[in-house]
Amino acid sequence: KNYKIKPYLIYKYDLKRERTSFDKDNFGVDFSYNPSFSTKVKISINPDFSDVPIDVENDNFNVKYAPKFNENRYFFIEDLDVFGVDDYLFYSRNIMQPKYAVKITSDNSNYSWGILSSLDKKITENGEITNRDDFYNIVAFKKKGDKLNFQTTLLNRLKGKYHNEVLHLAPTLEIFENNYIWVNSNFSLYKNDEKKTGYSSSFGYSGKNKTMNWNTSISHYSKDFKADMGNINQTDYYSM
């Protein structure tokens, strides 16, 4: 069939107390549906990540920024290319334990598009909130042409009065065979106790031939650029 349903539950037995119990926090269902060859729909309610590979242990000493681990949950890996953003704008491991996650993607020769929405679970330890129940949302569309591709993506994270939006615009033009000029622009709006707007922008030229690949770029991140769905360690700088 072109659809699949996988429910799961956990029923526990306490050897010491000799009693069984149903774990109400570990019950959920995964649903996937492929209405066509190019379109995929995935819905997870309280998804089960018990079969996810364990992260490889790293020893990091004297590093400037906190270590970052790659995503290894299949839901957040499959078909992520249609959203056209990297870890800087969407680091999916910010979503620690989703109550639900919905993803719809479509990709063909003329265009691609995608929708992703997830609500994270509130986690507390010793009365202190260690993870907030934020909403994460992404909408993306990419127009494909013979010479020009144009990626547009809107990212949103919100909780109550707090919200953060980033608009990602990325045109790429093939000026001649295997040679491209590209622009990567991001505009952010952040509102919590105060409202801030910022931007980041990169311009570059990339190409390849039989023996060599090259890439040149100039970038600027403004001081107030915020992308809380991503993993940006530094702003207010130029690079080349």
Secondary structure as UniProt FT lines:
FT   STRAND          3..14
FT   TURN            15..18
FT   STRAND          19..33
FT   STRAND          39..45
FT   TURN            50..51
FT   HELIX           74..76
FT   TURN            77..79
FT   HELIX           80..83
FT   TURN            87..89
FT   HELIX           92..94
FT   STRAND          98..107
FT   STRAND          111..120
FT   STRAND          123..125
FT   TURN            126..127
FT   STRAND          128..131
FT   STRAND          135..144
FT   STRAND          148..159
FT   TURN            160..161
FT   STRAND          162..176
FT   TURN            177..178
FT   STRAND          179..191
FT   STRAND          195..208
FT   STRAND          213..221
FT   TURN            223..224
FT   TURN            228..229
FT   STRAND          237..239
//
